[in-house]
Amino acid sequence: MNTLENILNNVNEKTIDISIFNKYLDFDYKSKELLNIDLEFLTKNIYNISLTSPKISRLSQTEFRKELLKKYGRCLISDNTCIHELEACHLVEVKDDGDYNINNGIILQVNFHKTFDRNIWCINPYTKMIEVKKGTNSSINQYTNKILDIDDDIMENLIKRYEKFKLVSPE
């Protein structure tokens, strides 16, 4: 595991991407806020490094959706095939260092995508079953414990999403 100071010592430029906050667990921090405290102190007072915001390009979202529709052709949950009601859903969100690789996405109906992004439900990568947070009143409830037919090629990203799901309260 890299320590925060090892990373800062090896920065080639005088800037570091602010998305480093999303890697707080890699540095053995319990929260982004704790990493923020140390990072702000170290970058300003010791290393003279600026934090910069990444420019996230959404230009490949259309291609991402097109490839996922080709791969799945239907909502992974409901089997709905109406293209106008389906969306490409990132397993690891772009803001959390996810990408537009098709192994980081699934196809979901709009309503399931919204509740997935709000951490109301997730797919357990070990059982391939839908898990819904307790006390949730949503149309996803009827699919609780449904076993999904998913490929192993999305497992790495699904595991990351599931770990976040277990830690985060629904929004």
NUKOLRO-286289 format. One record per residue (C-alpha): residue number from 0; residue in one letter; x, y, z. Coordinates in Angstrom, 1 decimal, decimal comma. Example, Ala and Ser with C-alpha at 12.3 -4.5 7.8 and 13.67 -1.06 7.14 Angstrom:
! residues 2
REC vexmar kedo   east  north     up
REC      0    A   12,3   -4,5    7,8
REC      1    S   13,7   -1,1    7,1
***
This chain:
! residues 171
REC vexmar kedo   east  north     up
REC      0    M    0,0    0,0    0,0
REC      1    N    1,3    3,4   -0,9
REC      2    T    1,4    6,0    1,8
REC      3    L    0,2    9,5    1,0
REC      4    E    3,7   10,9    1,5
REC      5    N    5,2    8,4   -1,0
REC      6    I    2,6    9,6   -3,6
REC      7    L    3,4   13,2   -2,9
REC      8    N    7,2   12,6   -3,1
REC      9    N    6,7   11,1   -6,6
REC     10    V    4,5   13,9   -8,1
REC     11    N    6,3   15,0  -11,3
REC     12    E    4,4   18,3  -11,7
REC     13    K    3,4   20,8   -9,1
REC     14    T   -0,3   19,8   -9,2
REC     15    I   -2,2   16,7   -8,1
REC     16    D   -5,7   15,8   -9,2
REC     17    I   -8,3   16,4   -6,5
REC     18    S   -9,8   12,9   -7,3
REC     19    I   -7,1   11,6   -5,0
REC     20    F   -9,7   12,2   -2,2
REC     21    N  -11,6    9,2   -3,7
REC     22    K   -8,6    7,0   -2,9
REC     23    Y   -8,7    7,6    0,9
REC     24    L   -9,1    3,9    1,7
REC     25    D   -5,9    3,2   -0,3
REC     26    F   -4,1    5,4    2,1
REC     27    D   -5,7    3,8    5,2
REC     28    Y   -7,9    6,8    6,0
REC     29    K  -11,4    6,2    7,4
REC     30    S  -12,9    9,1    5,4
REC     31    K  -12,3   11,7    2,7
REC     32    E  -12,5   14,4    5,3
REC     33    L   -9,5   13,0    7,3
REC     34    L   -7,5   12,6    4,1
REC     35    N   -8,4   16,2    3,2
REC     36    I   -7,0   17,5    6,4
REC     37    D   -3,6   15,8    5,9
REC     38    L   -3,5   16,5    2,2
REC     39    E   -4,2   20,2    2,6
REC     40    F   -1,5   20,5    5,2
REC     41    L    1,1   18,5    3,3
REC     42    T    0,5   20,1   -0,1
REC     43    K    0,6   23,7    1,2
REC     44    N    3,2   23,5    3,9
REC     45    I    5,7   20,8    2,9
REC     46    Y    5,4   19,8   -0,8
REC     47    N    4,2   23,0   -2,5
REC     48    I    1,7   21,1   -4,6
REC     49    S   -1,6   22,5   -5,8
REC     50    L   -4,8   20,4   -6,0
REC     51    T   -6,6   20,6   -9,3
REC     52    S  -10,0   19,5  -10,4
REC     53    P  -10,2   17,0  -13,3
REC     54    K  -12,2   17,9  -16,4
REC     55    I  -14,5   15,0  -16,9
REC     56    S  -15,4   14,5  -20,5
REC     57    R  -18,8   13,0  -21,1
REC     58    L  -18,3   12,8  -24,8
REC     59    S  -18,0    9,0  -24,8
REC     60    Q  -21,3    8,5  -22,9
REC     61    T  -23,2    7,9  -26,1
REC     62    E  -20,7    5,3  -27,3
REC     63    F  -20,7    3,7  -23,8
REC     64    R  -24,5    3,3  -24,0
REC     65    K  -24,4    2,0  -27,5
REC     66    E  -21,9   -0,7  -26,6
REC     67    L  -23,8   -1,7  -23,5
REC     68    L  -27,1   -1,9  -25,5
REC     69    K  -25,2   -4,2  -27,9
REC     70    K  -23,9   -6,3  -25,1
REC     71    Y  -27,1   -6,6  -23,0
REC     72    G  -30,0   -5,5  -25,2
REC     73    R  -32,3   -5,3  -22,2
REC     74    C  -32,6   -4,1  -18,7
REC     75    L  -30,6   -6,4  -16,5
REC     76    I  -33,3   -6,4  -13,8
REC     77    S  -36,7   -6,4  -15,6
REC     78    D  -35,7   -7,7  -19,1
REC     79    N  -37,4   -4,6  -20,6
REC     80    T  -36,2   -4,1  -24,2
REC     81    C  -37,7   -0,7  -24,9
REC     82    I  -34,6    1,3  -25,9
REC     83    H  -36,2    4,6  -24,9
REC     84    E  -36,6    3,5  -21,3
REC     85    L  -33,1    2,1  -20,9
REC     86    E  -29,9    3,9  -19,7
REC     87    A  -26,2    3,0  -19,4
REC     88    C  -25,4    2,8  -15,8
REC     89    H  -21,8    3,0  -14,4
REC     90    L  -20,9    0,5  -11,7
REC     91    V  -18,1    2,7  -10,5
REC     92    E  -19,2    6,3  -11,2
REC     93    V  -17,0    8,5  -13,2
REC     94    K  -16,7   10,9  -10,3
REC     95    D  -15,3    8,0   -8,3
REC     96    D  -12,6    7,3  -10,9
REC     97    G  -14,9    5,0  -13,0
REC     98    D  -14,5    5,0  -16,7
REC     99    Y  -16,4    4,3  -19,9
REC    100    N  -15,2    0,7  -20,4
REC    101    I  -18,2   -1,6  -21,0
REC    102    N  -16,9   -3,7  -18,0
REC    103    N  -17,9   -0,8  -15,9
REC    104    G  -21,5   -0,7  -17,0
REC    105    I  -24,9   -2,4  -17,2
REC    106    I  -28,2   -1,4  -18,8
REC    107    L  -31,0   -0,5  -16,5
REC    108    Q  -34,5    1,0  -16,8
REC    109    V  -34,5    4,7  -15,9
REC    110    N  -36,2    4,2  -12,5
REC    111    F  -33,7    1,4  -11,5
REC    112    H  -30,8    3,5  -12,6
REC    113    K  -31,8    6,4  -10,4
REC    114    T  -32,3    4,2   -7,4
REC    115    F  -29,0    2,3   -8,1
REC    116    D  -27,2    5,7   -8,2
REC    117    R  -28,9    6,7   -4,9
REC    118    N  -27,5    3,5   -3,2
REC    119    I  -31,0    2,1   -2,5
REC    120    W  -30,0   -1,2   -4,0
REC    121    C  -27,1   -3,1   -5,4
REC    122    I  -26,1   -6,4   -6,9
REC    123    N  -24,2   -8,7   -4,6
REC    124    P  -21,2   -9,8   -6,7
REC    125    Y  -20,7  -13,0   -4,7
REC    126    T  -24,3  -14,3   -4,9
REC    127    K  -25,4  -12,3   -8,0
REC    128    M  -28,6  -11,4   -6,1
REC    129    I  -30,2   -8,0   -5,9
REC    130    E  -30,0   -6,5   -2,4
REC    131    V  -32,2   -3,6   -1,3
REC    132    K  -31,6   -1,4    1,7
REC    133    K  -34,1   -2,1    4,5
REC    134    G  -37,0    0,3    4,8
REC    135    T  -36,9    1,2    1,1
REC    136    N  -40,2    1,7   -0,6
REC    137    S  -39,4    1,4   -4,3
REC    138    S  -40,3   -0,6   -7,4
REC    139    I  -37,0   -2,4   -7,1
REC    140    N  -38,3   -4,2   -4,0
REC    141    Q  -40,2   -6,8   -6,1
REC    142    Y  -36,8   -7,9   -7,5
REC    143    T  -35,1   -8,4   -4,0
REC    144    N  -33,1  -11,6   -4,0
REC    145    K  -33,5  -12,1   -7,8
REC    146    I  -30,4  -13,8   -9,1
REC    147    L  -29,0  -12,1  -12,2
REC    148    D  -27,2  -13,5  -15,2
REC    149    I  -24,1  -11,4  -15,2
REC    150    D  -20,7  -12,0  -16,7
REC    151    D  -17,5  -12,3  -14,7
REC    152    D  -16,0   -9,5  -16,8
REC    153    I  -17,8   -6,9  -14,7
REC    154    M  -17,0   -8,4  -11,3
REC    155    E  -14,1   -6,2  -10,4
REC    156    N  -16,2   -3,0  -10,8
REC    157    L  -19,3   -4,7   -9,3
REC    158    I  -17,2   -5,5   -6,1
REC    159    K  -16,1   -1,9   -5,9
REC    160    R  -19,7   -0,7   -6,2
REC    161    Y  -21,0   -3,3   -3,7
REC    162    E  -18,4   -2,2   -1,1
REC    163    K  -19,6    1,4   -1,5
REC    164    F  -23,2    0,3   -1,2
REC    165    K  -22,5   -1,4    2,1
REC    166    L  -20,9    1,7    3,5
REC    167    V  -23,2    4,5    2,2
REC    168    S  -26,7    5,3    3,4
REC    169    P  -29,3    5,9    0,6
REC    170    E  -29,4    9,4   -0,6
***
